[in-house]
Amino acid sequence: MAQVSMGLSATETTILMTRRMQSNRFCGYIHLKHAGDLRNQVKSALLFTAFILFQLHMTALAQGPGKEKFKDRVIAKGLAGPWEIIFGPDEQLWVTESKAYHVVQIDPGSGKKEILLDLSDQKSFPDYDALNDSIDGGKPSPQGGLMGMALHPQLLNGKPFVYLAFVYDFEGKQRKGDGQDPKDHGFHFKTKIVRCQYDPKARKLKNLQTICENIPGSNDHNGGRLLISQVGGKDYLFYSVGDMGAGQFRNAERKNHAQDISVYEGKILRFNTEPENDKMTPEAWIPADNPFNGRSRNAVWTLGHRNPQGLAEMPVNGEKMLISSEHGPFSDDEINVIKRGSNYGHPLVIGYPDGNYNGLCAGVTDKEALPGIWNSTYPLIVSEQQNAGLLKNYVPPIKSFFPTKNSELHAYADTIRAGKKSPEWPSLAPSGIAAYTSEAIPGWKGSLLITSLKSRKVVRLKLKEGGTQIESETDYFSKKVRYRDVAVSADGRRIYLVTDSSAVTSGPSAENPKGSEEEGAILEFSYEE
């Protein structure tokens, strides 16, 4: 691999090298066309192949904010909405394509892509985003689609299980127009979690078994992350569910259930990785000691979440700590330590209980027919401090990004309520996260790597020894992309990132789209000593 001089930016270097490549490619073509002997033709063909391979694996040497240096390269492009990326025990990259409903395996060396499973026939609705509104009435696609994936820790040692979460049904598919619910005018989808088995010889996923199929879905705030993490030394499957966007935008009339333990919205759920007593009933997948079990079992592990799109397991003092990243409304994106039966406040406490949302709601619209002074089904927050004291088992975040002042938040809300163009507000928009536990990069052990959809970077949060406080915050890998998820190689030397295949998402970023350098791509950042 060639290392590129830092005299040019990675983008400028790529353009320069591509132009040289194109020139050499043209010359090679002329030479092949007119060469008289076979030896020269073979030689030219080999050179041409080398040029192509060089272009595919073109790298740039990037300087970190400290002394770290990374080589970066594009491993793959053109993926249909990559959502989850995992560095597997087979040293392959496992990726879910949210729009195509494909589970794919990608060789990090060659970029070769293999489809392990096609779930497109498991959903009851078409890709509405690909259809003209005159055909489908303006029906929305779900946020995400095929989202989370988790590999069993013993995938290659007798437990060949892969777990997937995907939106499979739209309740409004048979309705005229945009398919909104006639009662709350929201968009109601359904999500399921399945387990399948990996056949490494055939390189296919087979034998789908349903774990849970009654998880609500939406065109907004589906959460969507799966992770296997230990509790008391035993592996469990965790799934993060958003609040469906209930109370904002096109779901402004939909009731928010983040504080209702009987509804799987705004929650983190816990399941068994294997059913109890080998029974394939829904209850057999729910642990008998879940905190909110009653006469029937309840998968809820924690409540009070807005849109948790990242889950990571961090070893701390011999224990495994579960951590989530979550989107805030107009500020206060959160990093939370997930504890059994805890309440994380939404929509009654946003970020820290510091009062910056006093007198506001977690969502605002200009629809005057909706309840409250902010035209939303979200409850009015009279006092965050008081709410935090009243909520049972409330736990504040260990980090809140951009805890904006109350006066600025009021200004944002006033603008939206007046029907003016939604303002831009400071936000990280955190999606996937990963725990960095290696010694390979000096000073990084015990850090969280957090992808940003809006700020176009990866944030490294160095945790203090106990894991519940932040020691430092550093930004890396700034590019004009929306980073969706992150994975770390087994040796800790390579960071893998997937980028959105769209420049927009729900809400204000859909009104203010920003261009992207690499859409639907896998990027590798390799540490150089």
N, C-alpha and C positions, 0 to 999 in steps of 0.2 A: 504494500500500500504506500502511496506517495503521501508525504506530509506537505501541506500547502503553507507557503509563507504567510505570516500574519500581516504583511504589508497591504494585503487586500482583504476585504470582507469575504466570508464564505460564499455569499451570493455572487460577488464580483468575480471571485476566483472560478466559480462554477461556470459563469458565462464565458470567461476567457478560455477556459479549458475546453468547453463545449465547442466554441468557434474553431479552436485548433483541431479538435477531433473531426468536426465536419469537413474542414479543409483536407486533413489527411485521408478521411474516408473517400472524398471525391477523387483525390490523386490515386488512392489504391484501386478505385473502380476503373479509372482510365488505364492504369498499368495492367490490371487483369485483362481488360478488353483487348489490349494490343500486344501483350507479351507473347513471345514466340515459343518459349519452351516451358515444359511442365514444372520444372524446378522453381522458376521465378513465380509461376502462378501459385504454387503451393506456399512459397515463402510469403507472397503478398497476402494470401488468404489467412495465413497464421498471424501476420501483423494486423490485418483487419480485425480478426477475432480478438487479439490482445487489446486493440483500441476499444472495442465494444465492452470487454470485461473491465477495462480500466475506467471507462465512463460509468458503468454500473456501480463500481465500488469507489468512486471518487471521494476523497476525504478532505476535511479541512481541520486544521489544528486550532482549537478554540481555547482561550484563556479564561479560567474561572476567576471569580472575584478575589480569591486568595492566590496561592501559588499553584493551584491545580491546573493541569492542562489536559484537555480532552480532544481526541480525534472524533469528528462526527461524520456520519455517512447515512445515506438513505438506503435502507434495506429493501423496502417494498413500497409501491405506490398504488393508487387506484383501488384501495379497499373500500367496501361499501359501508361506511360508518363504523370503523373499528371502535369497540367499546371497552373490552377487557383484553389485557395482555398479561400472560403468565410465562415466566421462564421455567419450562417443565423439567422434570428429573431426567428426561431424555435429551436435554440440552437443545430442545426445539422451542420455538415461540408459539404458544397457543393463543389464538385470538378469536374473539367473537365479532362478526360483522352484523351490526344491529339492523341495517336496512335489508341486506340479502338473506338474513336468518341463516348464515353459514357459520359453522365452527371450522376454523382453518388452522393448519400447522405450517409454520414458515421456518425454513432453515436460516439461521442468522448469518451463516457464511455466504450462501449463494442467493438467498432471497426466494428460493423455490417455494411455491405455495401448493399445499395439498388440502383439499376439502375433506374433512373427516365426517361431517354431518350437514345435511341440508334440512332445515326445519321449516322451510317456506310453505310446505303443505300442511303444517300443523296449526296455521292461523286461518281464521274464517273471513278475513277481509283483505282487499288488495292494498297495494302501496298507493294510498291516496295522493301522496306528494307527487307521484309520477303521472297522475291523471289531471286532465283539465277540469276546472270547476263546473263547466257545462255538462260534464259527464257524471261526476260524482256528487254534485250539489254543494261542493266546498267542504266535504268531510275531511277532518284532520287525520293525520297519522299519529300514532302514539309517540310520546317522547321516549326515545330508545327503540325498543323492538325486541330483538334478542340482546340481552344485556349481560348480566353477571355470569361468571363461570368460576368453578372451584375444582381443583384436582385433589383427589384423596391423597394424603401424605404417603400412603403405601401403593400408589398407582401401579408401579412396576413390580410390586412384591405381594401379590395375592389379593389386593383390593383395587381392581381396575376401574374405579368409579369416577365419573365426571358429572358434576352437577351444573345445571343450567337454569336460568330464569328468563322467561320471555313473555311478551304480551301476545295472547292467542285469540282474543275475541273482542269485538266492538258491539256493544248493545244497540247502537244506533245504525248499524249497517243496512237494515231494511227500511229505515225511516226516510221520508223525503227530505230534500234539502241537506243541511250539514250534519244531520244525525244527532243533534243535541237532545238531551233528556227533556221531555215535556214538562216536568215538574221544576227542576232546578236549572235547566238550560245548560247543564254541564255536559262533558263528553266522557262517558263511562265505558272503560275498557276492562278487561280481565287479564290477570297475570298468573302464570303457573310456574312452579319449580319442579324440575324432573331430574331423575338420576339415570345415567346410561353407562354402558360398559365399553371400555376401550379395548379394541383388538389391535395390538401393536403390529402383528404380521400383516393384516389386511389394511392397517392404518385407517380404521373406521370406528365410529361410535355406534353402538347397537343397543337393543333391548331397553327402550325408554320405559321408565316407571315413574308415575306421578307421585310427588311428595305432597304438594299442596296446589290446589287449583282455584281457590276462592280468594285470591289476593286482588284487591281493586287495582285498576289501572286508569290512566288518563292520557291526555295529550300534553300534560305538564306535570312535573314533579313526581316521577315514578321512582326516584331513588335508583334502585336496580343493581346494587353490588352484592355479590356472594363472597363468603370467606369461611374457611374452616379454621377454627381457633379452639384452644383447649380451655376447659373449665375443670379444675380439680384433677388435672392430668388426663382427661378424656376429651376426645375430639367431638366438636359439635359444628353444625352448619348454621351460619348466621346470614340473614338477608336484610338489607336496608330498604325500607319503603318510604317514599315521600308522602306529602300531604295532599297529593293530586292537584296542587295549585288551587285548592278550594278557597275561594275568597279573593282571587285576583284574575285579571284579564278575562278570557272567555269562560272561565269557571267561577266567576265572581259570585254567583248565586248558590254555588254548591256549598253545603255545610262542611265546616272543617272538623275533622274527627281526631286530630292529633292527640287530644287529651282523653279520648274515649277508648278504654282498653278492650272493648268488645268489637272494635273495628280495626282491621289491619291497614290503617292509613297513618302516616307520620310515626312509624314504629321501626324498631329493629326486632326481628323475629329470630327465634332459635329452634332448630330442628335436630333430630338425630341424624347421623350420617348413615345409619342402618336402622331399619324398622325393628321395634321390640318384638321378640319372639318370632321373627321372620313373618309377621303378619303385615300385609300390604294395605291395611286400613289407614285412613287419614290420621287417626289418633295415635297409631303406632309410630308415626314419624315425629310426634311431639313429645319431648322429654317429660317424664312423670313429675319432675321437680321444677318445672317452669314456674316463675313467680306468681302468675295470675291464673293458674289452673283453678277451676271450680268443679262443678258437676261434670263438665266436659273440659277437655284439655284446650289450652290457649297457647298459641305460639309466641305471644308477645313477651319480649325480654326487657325492652325499655320503651318509653313513650316520650312525646313532646318533641318530635323531630320535624323539620321543615322539608328539606330535600337532601338527605344524606347519600352522597354519591361515591364516597370512599370508605373502605374498611381496611384496617391493617392490624397485624398482631405484632406487638413489641415485647420481647423478653425483658423483664425488669425484676431484679433481685430474686431470680429463680421462679418467678411467676410469668404467665402470659397475659399481657395487657391488651385488651381490644380497644382500638381507637377509630373514630369516625371523622370524616371531613364533611361539612354541611354548608349549603348555600344559605346566606341571609337574604332578607328582602331588599332594602335600600342601603344596607351596611351590615357589619357584624357577621361576616362569614365565620364559621366556628370550627374549632378542633375540640372534640370531646373524648374523654376517657369513658368508655361504656361499662357501666356497672349494673349488675343484676337488679331489676325492679326499679331502676332510677328514672327520674323525670327530668327532661332537658329543657322544659319551659315553653316551647313553642305552642300556641301563638301568644302566650301571656308574658313571656320574658324573651327578649331578642338580644343575643350576645350576653355580655355581662349584665347583671341586675343593677345597672348604673343610672337608670332613669332617663336615658336618652330617647326612649320611645314613649315616655309618659304623654298621654293625650293623643296618641296615635294608634294606628292599627298596623298589622303585618302586611296589609294590602290596601290599595286605594284605587277607586275607579271614578269615572265621570257619570256613572249611571245613577241618576238621582232617585230612581224608583227603589234602589236597594237600601237596606237598613243602615242606620247609624250615620254619623256626621261624615264618615269617609266612604260611604256608599259601598259597603262590603259586608259579607257575612262573617269576616274576622271580628272577634270581640274587641272593644275599645280597651286599650291598656291605660288604666287610670294611674297605676303605680307599679312599675316593675319590681321595685324593692318589696312592696307589700305582697305582690304575687309570688315572688320567690320564697317568702316566708310562709305562705299559705300552702304551697304545693308540697305534697308529701314526697319525700326522697328527692327533692330538687338538687341537681348538680350543675354548677356553672361550667362553662367551657374552660379549658386550660389556655386557650388562645382565641381571641376575637379579633379578626382583621377589620381595620377601618371602623372603629367605634365612633361614628360620626356624631357631632353635636346635635342636640335636640332642635335648635333653631334651624339648622341646615336640613334636617329631616322634615321639619314642618314646611320648609320652602319647597322641597321635592313633592310632598303630598299635596300642597296647594296647587302646584302646577298641573299635576295629574288630574286632580278633582275638577279643575277648570277646563279640562278637555284639550289642553295644549300638548304639544309634542313632549313625550316623556324625556326628562333630563338625563344626562349621563351622571352616574354617581360612582365614587371610588369603590371598587370591588375586586376581589381576587377570583371569584367564581371557581372555588376548588372542586375538582372532580376526583379522580383516583389518587390514592396515596399508597406509599410503600414504606416499610420499616427497613432502614439500612442497619444491618447488624454485623457487617464485616469489618476487618482491620485493614482492608486493601487500600482504601483512600484515607490517609492520615487525618484524624480529627473528625471523621464522619460517623464513626460507630455510635449508635444510640440516637440516630437522627431520623426524622420523618421527611420523606420526599413527597411534595404535594404538587400536583399538576394544576395549572391555571387555564381556564377556558377564556377568560377575559384579558388578563394581564400578560398573557403570552410568554410564560416563563415557568420554571419549576422553583418552588421555594423549599429550602432545606431548613427545618426547625431542629436544632440540637436540643435534646431534652436533658434536663438535669438528672441526677442520679436516681431520684425517686420516680421519675417518669411523668410527674404531674405538673411540672413547671418548665418553662422555656428558658434555655440558656442563651441562645442566639438565633438569629434569623438571617439567612443569606439567599440571594437570588442567583439562579443559574439558567443557562441554555435559552437565552432570550432569542426568539424568532417570531416572525409574523405567522403564527399558527395558533390553533386552539388545542392545547394539550389535553387529551381525554383521560389517559391512564399511563401508569408507569410500572416497570418491572426491573428487577436487578438480577444479573447473572449470578450463578452459584459461587463464583470466585470473587464477587463484589467489584470487579473492575469495569463492568459495562452496565450502562443505564439504558434501558429501552423505553421509548415513548411512542404512543400512538396519537395521531392528530385527527380531529374531526374532518369528515368529508363535506362539511358545510361551514359557512362563515357566520351562521346565525343560529339562534336558539329561541326559546319562548321569551316573550316580554320585550324590554327595550332594545336588546341587542338585535332583535329581528327588525326593528325600525332603523337601527344604525349599524348595518352590517359592515364588517371590516374584511379586507382582502386577506387571503391566506397564501403563504408560499408553498406549502406542501399539504394538500388536502388528502385525507384518507391514507396516510403514510405511516411507516414504522421508521423511527430514527434511532440510531445507536450512537451513544456518546461513550467512548472508550478512554479510560484513564491512562495517562502517560506519566511515568515517573520523571 
